[in-house]
Amino acid sequence: MTETTHSRGHDRDGAVQTEMLRRGAAPQRLRAALTIGTDADDEFLDVLIERCRLEPDFFVRDMLTWALTRLDPDLVVPRLIAELDSDVAQAQSQALHTLSKIGDRRGWEAIDPNVIGLRFIAHPDAEVARSAWRSAVSLVPGENRADLASALVTQLGRGDLETQKSLSRALVALGDDLVSVVDGSVGAEEETVRAHALATVEMFHDPDAGFAHAMGEAKRVVALGSEATA
């Protein structure tokens, strides 16, 4: 096979994978992302980033992330950081998730609360915020753990049970030595914050405890305390 013939075959295969990723059914999109990741061909970077913004299927999104981790990080990481400025919530969420999987220091620098404030930690979109919490915990250097914990506790009491569980898990994952950062919110004026703080402290002491149970107990303690001071 001549080099020209091989190149044409490669281009044709690339066009097929791109077409499947853009317009195929979910199983086809999954296979295309798997093939692209297996081949680890940087020429697919654009279409992978494009699909991360739009892909509706969770399993395909996860495969897109895996495929991106297989490419040259010096090409991928700057593109993911650029996606953080997108006005599409899913683009931001997927970029944060993928940065955590790559584990590049530049990913932390792009979301460090000491540098950019609570832009992602307190993002109004719950899925973006949850991705930011997980990504930050995964990427944070050891010397920045306490500062990150202080940023995360500002979100105590936020959202539904699943969102609160995500935040508690992120805080616990930072390490037992940081439980005192959460302790500071146990006496918060807002009951939802107090309950969430108590449940999180319980998770520090007993990571195997179910969050729903810990939250139920925390709400009971807060309610009893409110009755006693009424």
Buried (B, 14 or more C-beta within 10 A) or exposed (E): EEEEEEEEEEEEEBEEBBEBBEEBEEEBBBBBBBBBBEBEBEEBBEBBBBBBBEBEBEEBBBBBBBBBBBBEBEEBBEBBBEBBEBEEBBBBBBBBBBBBBBEBEBBBEBBBBEEEEBEBBBBEBBBBBBBBBBBBBBBBEEEBBBBBBBBBBBBBBBBEEEBBBBBBBBBBBBBEEBBEBBBEBBEBEEBBBBBBBBBBBBBBEEEEEEBEEBBBBBBEBBEEBEEEEE
